[in-house]
Each structure stands twice: as C-alpha cells, then as structure tokens.
Amino acid sequence: MFSLKKCIEPGCNAFTFDGHDYCFHHSENKEKLYSETVRMLTRSREFRNISIVAAPFRNLKVKKNMKIIGSNFSFGVFENCIFDSVSLYSVFFDYCVFRSCVFRNCDIRYAIFSGSSFTDTVISNSNAIYSNFMGINAEDCDFSSNDFYYTNFSLSKLVDTSLDDCNLKRTSFRSCITKGVTFRYSNPEEAFFRKEEPYTIM
C-alpha cells in the first residue's frame, strides 16, 4: 500500500509521493515525478504503492496487462485515457473526474471510485467486484457486460447510463438517483434497492 506519511507542507494533509517528503502537488520536482509516473504506467509491468494526488492525465494509454496495486490517484483528472486489460487492486480513484475514458477487459478488485464523476466513459467486459462507486455521478456512460458482485453504487446519480448484461448480485443501488438507466439481460432482482425504489427505470 502507498505510504500514509503526510506531506510536510504546512496545512497540507495529502499523502507523500513514494520516498519523498512532499506530496506530488507540493514537490519541487513535480514535472519529473509526473513524467516518471506516466513512463511507469505506459511501459512498466507493475505500478505499485504510489500516491500521486490531484494529477491530470490526458490521452494516457496504460500498458496492456499492467498491474496497478495499492496506489492512490485521488482527486485526479482523467481525459481520453484507456485502461485495456489492466488489473486494479486496492487502488484509490476517489473524487476523480473521468471524461471519455475506457476501462475494458479489466480486473478491478477492492478499488475506490467514490465521489467521482464519469462522463461519456465506458467500463466493459470487466470484473469490478468488492469495489466502491458510492456517490458517483455518471452521465452518458456504458457500464455493460461487467461483474459488479458486491460493489456499492449507493447514493449515486446515474443518468443515461447502461448496466446491461451485468452480474448485479449483492450490488447496492440504495438511494440512487436514476434517469434513463437500463438493466437489460442483467439481474437487478438480486441487487439491493430501497423497498420503494423500482429497479426498472423508465
């Protein structure tokens, strides 16, 4: 897991970049750390235990079969980024912004996406189990053909988003705001909704 050491910049509560005294945002070598992070994500086989908070990633294509483990991308911005055949284990993407991104054929376990915003983003043909999407805002997204076993979407806002052909066993949608959401060929009857909330959304 990434270091829980706090940045030494007065008033900053962010975690430090691996092996440094400052977080990414307050580092004197910010450009170098960013370049090294991009290099690892696009060329290495494994990205482990790194905390790079509030970083912008645009047009990033993560290397296929990459394993990202125990890392922290909280408050980041991802635009036109591709995660194809990537493993994400215990990775923090909370309060991130995802625009026109693709997660395809991924193995996602114990990942945190809570509070994030998704626009025109695809998550497909992936395992996304035991993960936290609580309080997300998703609009014009395709979350189809996934295994969302025991994943939490509670308190989220889902608009014009498809969850077709998904395993939704023990998936929580409690207190979601939904409009134009589809569950074709999925099993929403095995998911958790509040009693007064129908799972067929018109």
Secondary structure, 3 states (H helix, E strand, C coil): CCCCCECCCCCCCCECCCCCCCCCCCCCCHHHHHHHHHHHHHHCCEEECCECCCCEEECCEECCCCEEECCECCCCEEECCEEECCEEECCECCCCEEECCEEECCEEECCECCCCEEECCEEECCEEECCECCCCEEECCECCCCECCCCECCCCEEECCECCCCECCCCECCCCEEECCECCCCCHHHCECCCCCCCCCC
